[in-house]
Amino acid sequence: MDMTHQLLKQVEHEHNELNRRLDEEATEHRKLTALLTHQQATISALVLVLSAILRKLFG
């Protein structure tokens, strides 16, 4: 029984560790997605501004 209990504790520990790692990766994924989304919005805004400037300069 003691061996079974130790094995169960080890499996629970590994399960908790994997959940923690998964949570960390999900957080990192959300941060990177937000960063990329922000960069895309910034690039889109710059393209609009450059287009307007070019239209004014060259008709």
C-alpha positions as CSV (number, residue, x, y, z in Angstrom):
1,M,0.0,0.0,0.0
2,D,2.8,2.4,0.8
3,M,4.4,1.9,-2.7
4,T,1.0,2.6,-4.3
5,H,0.6,5.7,-2.2
6,Q,4.1,6.9,-3.2
7,L,3.4,6.2,-6.9
8,L,0.1,8.1,-6.7
9,K,1.9,11.1,-5.1
10,Q,4.5,11.0,-7.9
11,V,1.8,10.9,-10.6
12,E,-0.1,13.8,-8.9
13,H,3.1,15.8,-8.7
14,E,3.9,15.2,-12.4
15,H,0.3,16.1,-13.3
16,N,0.5,19.4,-11.4
17,E,3.9,20.2,-12.9
18,L,2.6,19.6,-16.4
19,N,-0.4,21.8,-15.7
20,R,1.8,24.6,-14.5
21,R,4.0,24.4,-17.6
22,L,0.9,24.4,-19.8
23,D,-0.4,27.5,-18.0
24,E,2.9,29.2,-18.5
25,E,3.0,28.4,-22.2
26,A,-0.6,29.6,-22.6
27,T,0.3,32.9,-20.9
28,E,3.3,33.3,-23.2
29,H,1.2,32.4,-26.2
30,R,-1.4,35.1,-25.3
31,K,1.4,37.7,-24.8
32,L,3.0,36.9,-28.2
33,T,-0.4,37.0,-29.9
34,A,-1.2,40.4,-28.4
35,L,2.3,41.6,-29.5
36,L,1.8,40.4,-33.1
37,T,-1.7,41.8,-33.3
38,H,-0.4,45.2,-32.1
39,Q,2.4,45.1,-34.6
40,Q,0.0,44.3,-37.4
41,A,-2.3,47.2,-36.4
42,T,0.7,49.5,-36.3
43,I,1.9,48.4,-39.7
44,S,-1.7,48.9,-41.1
45,A,-1.8,52.4,-39.7
46,L,1.6,53.3,-41.2
47,V,0.5,52.0,-44.6
48,L,-2.6,54.2,-44.5
49,V,-0.5,57.2,-43.5
50,L,2.1,56.6,-46.2
51,S,-0.7,56.0,-48.8
52,A,-2.2,59.4,-47.9
53,I,1.1,61.1,-48.1
54,L,1.9,59.6,-51.5
55,R,-1.5,60.6,-52.8
56,K,-0.9,64.2,-51.7
57,L,2.5,64.3,-53.2
58,F,1.8,62.5,-56.5
59,G,-2.0,63.0,-56.9
